[in-house]
Amino acid sequence: MNLSNFDLAVLIIYAIAIFYIGWKSAKKVKTTEDFATGGKIYSSFFVMATLAASFTGGGFTTGLAEKVYSFGIIYVIGIWGFCLKEILIAKYIAPQIVKFPNARSVGDIMGQLYGGKAKIFTGAASFLVCAGILGAQFVAFGNVCNVLLGISPKIGSVACALILLIYTGKAGMRGVVANDTMHLIVMMISLPLVFYFGVQTIGGFDELYSQCTTNFCKDISYSSIALLFLSFFFAETLVPPYAQRLLIGKTVKDTIRGNMASGIFAFPFFLMIGCIGLMAAVINPALTPRLALPYMVLEVMPLGLKGLAIAGMFAIILSAADSFINAASVAVTNDMFSGILKRFSETQKLLFSKYTTYLVCMTALLFTISLESALDVLMEAYMFWTPIIIVPFVAGVMGIQRPKEAFFYSAFAGVALVSLIRIFSMNHSEYFEVSVWGILANFIVFFCYRPMSRLSRNPV
């Protein structure tokens, strides 16, 4: 792709800014608390910025544009389940987090609720779901590099991992929040420009409205959209990076306001991304769907603004990826190996936390081998979280007390049902529905479980 000197300058400045912010942030990381939560110093604006930047990643942008291209604008309604969930978390869950003042992760909270084994189990689930979602960002980054820069998707995925290791591996949460804020600003300048020039290309807003009504629903049933809505409502509920955002605010009010603002922000943002995917279908009906969003950058943006749009595409992906790599690293060190690491010094624990980012990136790259769609990778990753953690986590945070064993039995039930459906299902396109059934099984067992009472001895 031909770029003007100004476009190249924008990309170079953006890259320098990423590494500079990461370097400056790394100098402030002295403890594992700094690495995991940034010292819990953030106002509502920064909580909102880092959370919004985290969930507007490759799966929810390039993946959403791809699905709207294939199935119509109705797919946006399905993903709005995620937005509603964020608002409800801000209203009902965020105020309860004060019960866990020393928590650094979901594992810490689950350990306080259900014991040390539950903490380790949650850490393992956190690692897997974060690595899977990180893999979705690698897929999206590779696709963007392929379309916009002519680089092989696999090489692009590896490049994404290397960039993240440079600035996230050392700076932890401080680097994540600082860079996420910059990424969000770049996104909110560049993506509306892609939307605007796309509208002009297809003939104006009246034509966009006509296309939305004409292509409202294609090749997907309304029941599937309803299940999709539920799936997105539950799928990323309190996944480790989002749960961490409940732990980094200066005050409870900062946490509540930041989470609420991010949920409200997501409604129009996802609609804009969906419309861009629909416009790609109008402009080029023969396009490979997963390339819809980067294609629009390539097709409609004028020289002089392409560099900004490409930076925006990179910002979309990096802003989510850095959050998940940090959360997975914290899950390994703080949850899975916290007992072993107690015998090490603070400096050694911090060094171990940084090195685990390499393990996270290698695991995430494995997810990119078998799946080409960023959203499909997301759906695969959800299987390690939704049937296991959501119900016990929410119940415990809300003060509903259940036996410790209920957590493990319900986790087994959720995973078992999901595994059976996955083994015997012949329709792979309906995999996103599986998580809903897994949550239902988890819910039933968690609340119906009763510990066996000891048999009393008969008197002699």
N, C-alpha and C positions, 0 to 999 in steps of 0.2 A: 504494500500500500504506500502511495506517495504521501509524504508529510511535508508541510512547510517547515522552514527553520523555526518559526514561532512554535509550531506544534511540538517539534523535537525539544525545544527549550522548556516548554511546559512539562513534558515528561521527565526531563532531566532534573528540573527543580523539584518536582514531586518526589522522585526517587531519593534525592538528597535530603529532602525534608523528613521522609520516613526514617532514614538511618540516623539523622541528626537527633530527632526526637527520641528514638530508641536509645541512642548513646547517652543523651542527657538524663533520661529516665533511669537508665541502668546505674548511674552514679549515685542515685538516691536509694537504691535497694540495698539495705544492710542486713535485713532479717527475713526469715521465711514469712513473717506476717506481712512485710512489705511486698514480697513476691506474690502472696496469695490474695490479699485484699487491698493492697496499696496503702495500708495503714488506716483504712476507714476514715478518710478525710474529705470525701467528695460531696459537693452540693447537688441539689436536685437536677441542675442543668447537666452536670457531667454524668450523673446516673442515667439520665434520659439519653444523652448522646452516645455513651458506650453501649447501652442496651439496644437502642434503635440501630446503631451501626452493626451490632452483633447479629441481630436476626434478619437484617436486610442483606443477607449474604448470597452466595452463588445459587443455592437451592431455591431461595425465595425470590430471586430476580431472574437470572437466566433460565432457571427451571420453570418459574411461573410463566415467563414469556413463551417458552416452549410449549407448555400445556395449553395456554390460551390459543396459540397458533393452531394446535391440533384439535381442541375440543370446544373452543368458543369462550366468550367473555364470562360465561357462567362459572368457569373455574376460579375466578376471583372471589366469588361468593364462598366457595369452599375454603379458600385460604383465609377468609375473614374470620373463620373460627379461631385462628391464632390471635387476631386482634382483640376479639371479645375476651379471650382467656387472659390476656395481659391486663386488661382493665379490671377483671374480677380478682386477679392476684393482687393488684395494687390496693383494691378495696378491702379484701378479706384476709389475705395471707401476709402481706407486708407488715401490717400492724402487729402481728403475732411473733415476728422474728425477734422482738426484744427479749423473748424468753431464752434466747440462745446468744448472749452477748459475746462469748468467746469463740463462736463457730467461725471456721474458715471455709467450710465446704458443706455440701449435702451430707457427706459421710459423717461429719461431726454432729450434725443434727440427728441423723438416724441412729448414731451410736448413743447419743443421750436418751433417745426415745426407746430403743430396742436392744441396746447392748453392744459390746465390742465386736462380736461376730457380724452383726448387722452393718457396722461401720465398714468393716473390711469388704463385705459383700457389696455394699453400695459403692465403695471405691472401685471395685472391679467393673460394675455396671457403668459407672461414670466414665471410666477409661474407655470402654468399648463404644459407648454411644458418642462420646466426644471424638474418638478416632474416626468413627464412621461419618459423622457430620463434617469433620475436617476433610475427610476424603471427598465429600461432595464439593467442597470449595476447591480442592485440587482439580477435580474434573472440570468445574466451571472455568477456572483459571487457564487450564490447558486448552479448552475450547475457544476462549477469548484470544489467547495467543495465536492459535491456529488461524482464526478468521482475520484478525486485525494485523498480525505481524508475520504470518506465514510460517510460524514455528510449529513443529510437531506437538500434538496435544500432550503426549507423554513427557516430552522435554519441558513443556510449559508447566506441567504439574510438579515436576522436580524443581524447577526454578522457583515456583511458589513456596515449596517447602524450604528451600535455602534462604529465601528472603525472610521468611518467618523466623527461622532459626537465628538469623543475625540480630533481629531487633526484639523478638519476643523471648528468646531463650535466656537472655541476660536481664532484661528489664522487668519481666513478670507483669503483674497487674498495673503497675505504674506506667510502663510503656504501652500496655494495651489501651488504657483509658486515654492517655495523651494522643496516641495515634488514631484511636477510634474517633475522637472529636474532630481531628483534621479530616479523616476519611469521610465523616458524615457531611462536613461542610462542602467538600469536593463533590460528593454525590448530589447534594441538594442544589448545586449550581449546574452540574453537567447533565443530569438525567432530565430535568425539566426542559433543557435545551433540545435534547434528543426527541422528547415528546413533541415540542413545539414544531421543530422542523419536519417531523414525521407527519403531523397534522397538515402542514402546508403541502407536503409532497402528495398526499392522497386527495387533496382538494378542499380542505377546510374542516371546521368542527361539525358542520351539518353532515358532511360525508362520513365523519367518524361516528356520529350518532346513528346514521343509517346502517353502517357496517356492524355496530354493536347490536342493533336490533335484529339485523339479518343473520348475523353469525353469533347469536346469543348462546345457542347450545348445538354442538355438532358431535355426533358419535359418542354421546355419554348420557346415561339416564339420570333423571332427577333423584332417584334413590341413591345412585352412586355419589352424587354431589352432596346429598345429606350425610352419607357416611364419611365422605371426604371432609366435610365441615367438622364432624365429630373427631375425625382422625387428627386434623390440624389443631383442634381445640385441646386434645389431650397429648398429642405426639411430643411436642417440645415443652410441655408443661414442667417448669422448674428443672429443666435439664441443667447440669452443673454451671455453665456460664451465667444463665439467667438467675439461678439461685444465688450465685456469688454476688450478683448486683443487688440483692437484698441485704448484703452484709457489708457493703463498702460505703454507705452513706454516713455523713456526719451525725445525722439525727434520723429518727423514724419518719418525720415529716419529709425530709429530703428523699428518703427511700420511696415513700408512698407517691409523692409528686412526680418523681422521676419515672417510676414504673407506669403511672397513669398516663403521663404525657407520651411515653413511647407507644402505648397501646392505641391512643387516639391518632398519633402520627401515622401509624401503620395502615389505617383504612384508606386514606387517599393515596398513599405511596404505592400500595399494592394495586390499586385501581389504575394508576398511571402506568405501572409496569405491564399490567395486563393489556392496556390499550396499545402500548408499544408492540407487544407480541401480536396483537390483532392487525395492526398496521403492517407488520412484516408479512403477514399472510396475504394482505391486499396487494402489496407491492410485488411480492414474489411468491405465488402459490406453490412453486416447485422447490422451495427452499427446504433443506434439512431442518426440522423443527427446533432442534437443540441449539441452532445457530441464530435464532430469531433476533435476540437482543444485540449481540455483536454485529450482526448484519445491518441492523438499523443505524448503528454508529458509523459503519463503513459507507452506507448508502446515502443517508440524508444529511449528515453533518458537513458543513462547508470547510474548506481548508482554512486553517487559522483557529478552528474550534475542535478539530478532530483530536488534537493532543489532549485537550481538556476532557473530551468525552472518553478517550481511552483511559486517562487517569481515573475518571469516574468509574469505569468498569473494573479497573484494578482495585479501587477503593472499596467497591461493593464486596469483593471477594476477600481481600486482606482483612477488612474490618471484622468479618465473622470468623475467619480462620484464626486470627491471633487470639480471640477469646476462647475458642475451643482448645487450642493447643495449651494455653495456660491452665484452663480448668482440668484438662486431662492430666497434666503434670502434677497439679495440686492433689488430684485424686490418688495418684500413685504414691506420692511422698507423704501426704497428710493422712490418708485413709488406709491404704493397703499396707504401708510399711512404717506407720507411725510408731508402733511398738518397738520395732528393731532400731529405728533412728533415735530413740530416746537416749541411747548410750553415746551418741555422737554430739559434737559441739555444734553451736548454731551456725558457724561458718561451714562446717561439713554438710549439715542438712541443707543449707542454701545451695551449696555446690551440687548436691545430689538432685535437688529440685530442678536446677538448670539443665543438668545432663539428661534428665528424663524426657525433656522435649525432643531429643533425638529418637527415643523409643516411640514416642507418640507419632512423630512424622513418618517413621518407617511403617508403623501399623496403618496409618491413614492411607499411605500410598498403596497398600495392598487392596484397599476398598476400590481403588480406581481401576484395577486391572480388569475386573469382570463386568463393570457397569459403565455405560457411556453417559447416561442422563444424570445430572446433578440431583434432580428431585428423586429419582429412583434410588440413588445412594442414600439420600435422607430417609426414605421409607424403610430401607434395610436397617439403617442404624437405629431407628425408633424401636425395633424389636428388642433391643437390649435395655430399653428403659421403660416404656409405657406399661408392659404387663407386670413389671416388677416393683417399681418405686413409687409411682404417683399416688396410689390410694393410701398406703401406709404413711407416706410423707405428709400429705395434706391432712389426714386424720390426726396424726400426732401433733402437728403444728397447731391445729384447731382445738387441741385439748381432749380429743377422744382417746381414751385409754383402752388399749387392748393388750393381751398377753404377748410377750416377746416372740413366742412360737408362732403366733398368727402371721407375723411378717414373713417368716420362712415358708410356711405352708401356702400362703397366698402367692408368694413369688413362684413357688414350684407349680402351682395351678395355672398361673398366667403363662409361664414359659411352656408348660406341657401342652396347653390348648393351642397356643400359637404354633408350636412345633408340629402338632398333628395336622393343623389346617395347612401349614406350608408343605408338609409331606404329601398329603392326599389331594390338595387343590390342583385342579387342571387349568385354572384360569389365572395366569400370572398377572394380568392387568388389574385384578382386584386385590392385590396384596395390601394396599393401603387400608382395606377394611379389617385386616387381621388384628391390628393393634386394638381396635375397639372391642373385639371379642376377648382379647387377652385381658384388657382392663376389667371387663365385666366378670370374668372368671376370678381375677384377683380380688375384686370387690366382694363377691359372694363369699369366698373362702375366708377373707380377712374378717368379715363381720359375723360370719356364722360359726367360726371355729370356737370350740369350747374345750379347754384342757381336760383330759381324763382325770377324774377324781380317784384318789387312792381308795382301794377297797379296805374297809374297816374289818378288823379281826373280830370274829365272834367270841364272846366271853366264854371261858371254860366252865 
